[in-house]
């Protein structure tokens, strides 16, 4: 089953009802420093933790977004929206210089006016004592690779802490890098479409929804790949890439090899200490894979698998 649109929002809201008690949260490293009292979140203490151990800090923050303590939960979600997006941006290569320089007509296009190519239009307008028509001006701008991307996040089993943080940072990196022409889905034995292909959603909204989708159900990798293919077929991009964030070990739905083989391009990001199934799936269909050491490394992992 695939939930999209209003059904997806309802599924996210239902998943968000599951919370973690303060007693259980207190078992995590530095919880008492980050939340010294009920309803409190010390952002300075969290920033210190982030500087000392980014992966552990992000894991704690992910868990705090599901706290039973309503005030703490809200503060953590607001902080996560900022911190996770910042981490994602810091690890993603700058857009400038990654494409090729082209010239296009019209100043509605962002860029610099090409004076040499626009000279005839400028001189003709001056001769008639009028400003040049904008459509006659040539603008130099950066043309980037025409790529659509779908991120499929495995939320089966016990996705919390570090796994949950890694999912949120990966999604933020994808959304930051690919914007409108990307989709994000979370899967177990069902699929929740967090962002549809071509849908306008902010990176913060995507992160917030993913953080609510804690571990649930069995793992149907084939269903996830079929859902990703459906999303990507809505795009007109010349390159369509599915990124699978998972250990790729199906527990329902059978082997995903046939579904993977129908994809135009498959890239897998798997836990660095559990890559055997991911490597086997990638090898079977000519895909590629990379191991993920922790949430802070997610932006670099996205960049690496997209190089292919």
C-alpha positions as CSV (number, residue, x, y, z in Angstrom):
1,X,0.0,0.0,0.0
2,X,1.2,3.5,-0.9
3,X,0.0,6.5,1.1
4,X,0.3,9.9,-0.7
5,X,-1.2,13.3,-0.3
6,X,-3.8,13.5,2.5
7,X,-3.3,9.8,3.3
8,X,0.4,10.4,3.8
9,X,-0.2,13.3,6.1
10,X,-2.6,11.2,8.1
11,X,-0.1,8.4,8.3
12,X,2.6,10.8,9.6
13,X,0.3,12.2,12.2
14,X,-0.6,8.7,13.4
15,X,3.0,7.7,13.6
16,X,3.8,10.9,15.6
17,X,1.5,9.8,18.4
18,X,4.1,7.2,19.5
19,X,6.4,8.9,22.1
20,X,9.3,8.2,24.3
21,X,9.3,8.8,28.1
22,X,11.7,11.0,29.9
23,X,12.9,8.0,31.8
24,X,13.9,6.2,28.6
25,X,15.5,9.4,27.1
26,X,17.6,9.8,30.2
27,X,19.5,6.7,29.2
28,X,21.0,8.6,26.3
29,X,24.4,10.3,26.7
30,X,24.2,13.9,27.9
31,X,20.4,14.0,28.0
32,X,20.5,15.6,31.5
33,X,22.7,18.4,30.2
34,X,20.6,19.0,27.1
35,X,17.3,18.8,29.0
36,X,18.0,19.6,32.7
37,X,14.3,19.9,33.6
38,X,10.9,18.9,32.2
39,X,10.0,21.1,29.3
40,X,13.5,22.5,28.9
41,X,16.0,22.2,26.0
42,X,19.4,23.9,26.5
43,X,20.5,24.8,23.0
44,X,24.0,25.8,24.1
45,X,24.5,22.5,25.8
46,X,23.3,20.8,22.6
47,X,25.7,22.8,20.5
48,X,28.6,21.8,22.7
49,X,27.5,18.2,22.3
50,X,27.3,18.6,18.5
51,X,30.8,20.0,18.4
52,X,32.1,17.0,20.5
53,X,30.2,14.2,18.8
54,X,28.0,15.1,15.9
55,X,26.6,11.6,15.4
56,X,25.6,11.1,19.0
57,X,24.2,14.6,19.3
58,X,22.0,14.2,16.2
59,X,20.8,10.8,17.4
60,X,19.8,12.4,20.7
61,X,18.0,15.2,18.9
62,X,16.1,12.8,16.7
63,X,14.9,10.9,19.8
64,X,13.9,14.2,21.6
65,X,11.5,15.0,18.7
66,X,9.5,12.1,19.9
67,X,9.5,12.9,23.6
68,X,6.4,12.3,25.7
69,X,7.1,15.7,27.3
70,X,5.1,17.9,24.9
71,X,7.1,21.1,25.5
72,X,10.4,19.3,25.0
73,X,9.1,17.6,21.9
74,X,8.1,20.9,20.3
75,X,11.4,22.6,21.2
76,X,13.4,19.6,19.8
77,X,11.4,19.7,16.5
78,X,12.1,23.4,16.0
79,X,15.8,22.9,16.7
80,X,16.0,19.8,14.5
81,X,14.5,21.8,11.6
82,X,17.4,24.2,11.8
83,X,20.3,22.0,12.8
84,X,19.6,19.1,10.4
85,X,19.3,21.5,7.5
86,X,22.5,23.2,8.4
87,X,24.3,19.9,8.6
88,X,22.9,18.9,5.2
89,X,24.0,22.1,3.6
90,X,27.5,22.0,5.1
91,X,28.1,18.6,3.5
92,X,26.7,19.3,0.1
93,X,29.0,20.6,-2.7
94,X,28.3,24.2,-3.7
95,X,26.2,24.6,-6.8
96,X,28.3,27.2,-8.4
97,X,30.8,25.7,-10.9
98,X,29.2,22.3,-11.0
99,X,27.5,22.9,-14.3
100,X,28.5,24.5,-17.6
101,X,28.1,28.2,-18.5
102,X,25.4,28.9,-21.1
103,X,23.8,31.9,-22.7
104,X,20.0,32.4,-22.7
105,X,17.7,35.3,-23.7
106,X,15.6,37.2,-21.2
107,X,16.5,38.9,-17.9
108,X,13.9,36.8,-16.1
109,X,16.7,34.2,-16.0
110,X,19.1,34.6,-13.1
111,X,22.6,35.5,-14.2
112,X,24.7,38.3,-15.7
113,X,24.0,40.1,-18.9
114,X,26.3,39.1,-21.7
115,X,27.3,42.5,-23.1
116,X,29.0,41.2,-26.2
117,X,26.1,39.1,-27.2
118,X,23.6,41.8,-26.3
119,X,25.5,44.7,-28.0
120,X,23.4,44.9,-31.1
121,X,20.2,45.1,-29.1
122,X,21.6,47.7,-26.8
123,X,22.9,49.9,-29.7
124,X,19.7,49.5,-31.6
125,X,17.7,50.6,-28.6
126,X,20.0,53.6,-28.1
127,X,19.6,54.7,-31.7
128,X,15.8,54.8,-31.2
129,X,16.2,56.5,-27.8
130,X,14.5,53.7,-25.9
131,X,15.6,51.0,-23.4
132,X,16.3,47.6,-24.9
133,X,13.6,44.9,-24.8
134,X,14.4,42.4,-22.1
135,X,13.8,39.5,-24.5
136,X,16.6,40.9,-26.7
137,X,19.2,40.7,-24.0
138,X,21.3,37.6,-23.5
139,X,22.0,36.3,-20.0
140,X,24.8,34.0,-19.0
141,X,23.8,31.5,-16.4
142,X,24.9,28.1,-15.0
143,X,23.1,25.1,-16.6
144,X,23.1,22.2,-14.2
145,X,22.7,18.5,-14.9
146,X,19.1,17.5,-15.7
147,X,18.6,15.0,-12.8
148,X,15.5,13.8,-11.0
149,X,16.0,11.9,-7.7
150,X,13.8,9.8,-5.4
151,X,15.1,8.9,-1.9
152,X,13.6,5.8,-0.4
153,X,14.1,5.6,3.4
154,X,13.8,2.3,5.2
155,X,11.7,3.0,8.3
156,X,11.1,-0.7,9.2
157,X,12.0,-2.3,12.5
158,X,13.3,0.0,15.2
159,X,14.2,3.2,13.4
160,X,15.1,5.7,16.1
161,X,18.2,7.6,17.4
162,X,21.1,7.4,14.9
163,X,19.1,5.7,12.1
164,X,16.3,8.3,12.4
165,X,18.8,11.1,12.4
166,X,20.6,9.7,9.4
167,X,17.4,9.5,7.5
168,X,16.5,13.1,8.3
169,X,20.0,14.4,7.3
170,X,20.0,12.4,4.1
171,X,16.6,13.7,3.1
172,X,17.6,17.3,3.9
173,X,20.7,16.8,1.7
174,X,18.7,15.5,-1.2
175,X,16.1,18.3,-0.9
176,X,18.7,21.0,-0.6
177,X,20.6,19.7,-3.7
178,X,17.7,18.8,-6.0
179,X,14.7,20.9,-4.8
180,X,11.5,20.5,-6.8
181,X,12.5,17.6,-8.9
182,X,13.0,15.1,-6.1
183,X,10.8,12.9,-4.0
184,X,11.2,11.4,-0.6
185,X,9.4,8.2,0.5
186,X,9.6,6.2,3.7
187,X,8.9,2.5,3.6
188,X,8.3,-0.6,5.7
189,X,5.7,-3.0,4.4
190,X,3.8,0.1,3.3
191,X,5.0,3.4,1.7
192,X,4.5,6.9,2.9
193,X,5.3,9.6,0.4
194,X,6.7,12.4,2.4
195,X,7.4,14.6,-0.7
196,X,6.0,13.8,-4.1
197,X,8.0,14.5,-7.3
198,X,7.4,18.1,-8.3
199,X,5.6,19.0,-5.0
200,X,6.6,22.2,-3.2
201,X,7.6,21.3,0.3
202,X,10.3,23.0,2.4
203,X,13.3,21.0,3.6
204,X,12.2,21.7,7.2
205,X,8.7,20.2,6.5
206,X,10.3,17.1,5.0
207,X,12.7,16.7,8.0
208,X,9.9,17.1,10.5
209,X,7.7,14.5,8.9
210,X,10.5,12.0,8.6
211,X,11.3,12.4,12.3
212,X,7.8,11.5,13.2
213,X,8.0,8.3,11.1
214,X,9.6,6.1,13.7
215,X,10.3,2.4,13.1
216,X,7.3,0.3,12.1
217,X,6.6,-2.9,10.3
218,X,8.5,-5.3,8.1
219,X,10.8,-4.5,5.1
220,X,9.4,-4.7,1.6
221,X,12.3,-3.4,-0.5
222,X,10.6,-4.3,-3.8
223,X,7.5,-2.2,-2.9
224,X,9.8,0.8,-2.1
225,X,11.5,0.5,-5.5
226,X,8.2,0.3,-7.4
227,X,7.0,3.4,-5.5
228,X,10.3,5.2,-6.4
229,X,9.9,4.3,-10.0
230,X,6.4,5.7,-10.1
231,X,7.5,9.0,-8.6
232,X,10.4,9.3,-11.0
233,X,8.3,8.6,-14.1
234,X,6.5,11.9,-13.3
235,X,9.7,13.8,-14.1
236,X,10.9,14.8,-17.5
237,X,14.5,14.8,-16.5
238,X,17.0,13.0,-18.7
239,X,18.6,11.3,-15.6
240,X,16.4,9.6,-13.0
241,X,18.1,8.2,-9.9
242,X,16.7,6.2,-7.0
243,X,18.7,6.4,-3.8
244,X,17.9,3.6,-1.3
245,X,18.8,4.3,2.3
246,X,18.6,0.8,3.7
247,X,20.5,-2.4,4.6
248,X,18.4,-3.9,1.7
249,X,17.4,-7.0,3.7
250,X,13.8,-7.8,2.8
251,X,11.6,-9.5,5.4
252,X,8.5,-9.5,3.2
253,X,7.6,-9.2,-0.4
254,X,10.4,-11.4,-1.7
255,X,13.5,-10.5,-3.6
256,X,13.8,-6.9,-4.9
257,X,16.1,-7.7,-7.7
258,X,13.5,-7.7,-10.5
259,X,12.1,-4.3,-9.3
260,X,15.7,-2.9,-8.9
261,X,16.5,-4.0,-12.5
262,X,13.7,-1.9,-13.9
263,X,15.1,1.3,-12.4
264,X,17.1,3.6,-14.7
265,X,19.7,4.1,-12.0
266,X,20.0,2.7,-8.4
267,X,22.3,4.0,-5.7
268,X,22.3,2.5,-2.2
269,X,23.4,4.1,1.1
270,X,23.7,1.3,3.7
271,X,24.9,1.2,7.3
272,X,28.7,0.9,7.2
273,X,28.7,-2.1,9.5
274,X,26.0,-4.0,7.5
275,X,26.5,-3.6,3.8
276,X,26.5,-7.3,2.5
277,X,22.9,-7.2,1.2
278,X,23.2,-3.8,-0.2
279,X,26.4,-4.8,-2.1
280,X,24.7,-7.9,-3.4
281,X,21.7,-6.0,-4.7
282,X,23.8,-3.3,-6.3
283,X,26.0,-5.9,-8.0
284,X,23.0,-7.8,-9.3
285,X,21.6,-4.8,-11.2
286,X,24.7,-2.7,-12.0
287,X,24.0,-0.2,-9.3
288,X,26.4,1.3,-6.8
289,X,26.6,1.5,-3.0
290,X,28.4,3.3,-0.2
291,X,28.6,2.7,3.5
292,X,27.3,5.3,5.9
293,X,29.2,5.7,9.2
294,X,26.7,8.1,10.9
295,X,24.2,10.9,10.4
296,X,26.9,13.6,9.9
297,X,28.4,11.7,7.0
298,X,25.1,11.5,5.1
299,X,25.6,14.6,2.8
300,X,29.0,13.3,1.7
301,X,27.4,9.8,1.1
302,X,24.7,11.4,-1.1
303,X,27.4,13.3,-3.1
304,X,29.5,10.1,-3.6
305,X,26.6,7.9,-4.9
306,X,25.5,10.6,-7.2
307,X,28.9,10.8,-8.9
308,X,28.1,7.6,-10.9
